[in-house]
Amino acid sequence: MSTRKIIDSHLHISKWGEKDFISCFDEYCQRHNLHAINICAIPLNQTNVCNNIILGFYKLLRPDTYIHGGIELIKIPIDNMPSNMDAPTQYKELMEIGFDGIKMLEGKPTEHKRIGKNLNHPSLNKLYIEIERDGTHLLMHVNDPDEFWDVERAPDWAVKAGWTYTDGTYAPYEEIQRQTIKIMEDHPNISLTLAHFFFCSKEPKLLEDLFEKYPNFCVDLTAGGEMYVEFERNYDFYKDFFNKYSNRLIFGTDHSYMCDEKYSDWLFNVVTTFIGTDKTVKSFDDKMLKGLGLPKEKVDNIFFKNFENRVGKEPKPINKKKFKEYIEKYSFALSKDDLGKITPLVEKYL
Ligand SMILES: [Zn+2]
């Protein structure tokens, strides 16, 4: 068990699950002695509205948890969002409820295609303006490993998940990357963290350029196992890189509720050993990955300080009245099944 202060900045509850979802990360936090966790909306198994509501209840009952909410894209493609539910309005509502930041999955190739292949759409741009102005933390998943665009190199598990982009209907890797950088060009002070190292472990120079240009830009260290294979291959380079940019790198695991316990503990151990020690550990390619041996203050940056500096030293409280109003306003976006789960929670807790 770790004795260090660690915040897992990137977790999900992507479905209701079988057991009580409110306690789903309790054991995980205890096993690793975590200081705090941040749970993010991810609309893969339900709507963002439903996921936001799950997170709201989670935080109401576990007030030491950070949460990042998602914007419900009421109209797809996103040209005609009704003005009382456009992205800035929803953003304001989430902030009033007590969300600590915003999570966007709109740059993952499958979602990117669904929203009309444009991360710089005017209705999203309005959202970035407000987020930049408020200094709110925005965590975005954009792109995927570049091999997912290549039939020969795409791994079996990605093919099975439907995450291969070779049929010509998806934007190319480079295009999604370009649109993401444009967000920073247009909003140079935005507090933006790109998940999974921006899938740039093979082109770290790009990250270095972006770190130099944009003072509030970070990447998180959630696997992508391919990242850790690159870290191992270019160990000396990355040792310097982690030393130099420890104030731009954020620890997280990307575990989801219902994730296999053995796998989640293995992953936690690989990443924390690499960042927090100089010991070796068996990595994603079954080869040995050596820990970076960083000084304590740099490990602290990655394990919790960068996150706290961007999101806050304490999670915000839930405003029950605003939360209840949100549920009523967006109940049209919920399935009958979801409403069946949510109604008793409203009656009991709000
Ligand atoms: Zn994630």
Boltz pocket constraint, residues with backbone or C-beta under 6 A from the ligand:
constraints:
  - pocket:
      binder: B
      contacts: [[A, 10], [A, 12], [A, 42], [A, 141], [A, 195], [A, 254]]
      max_distance: 6.0
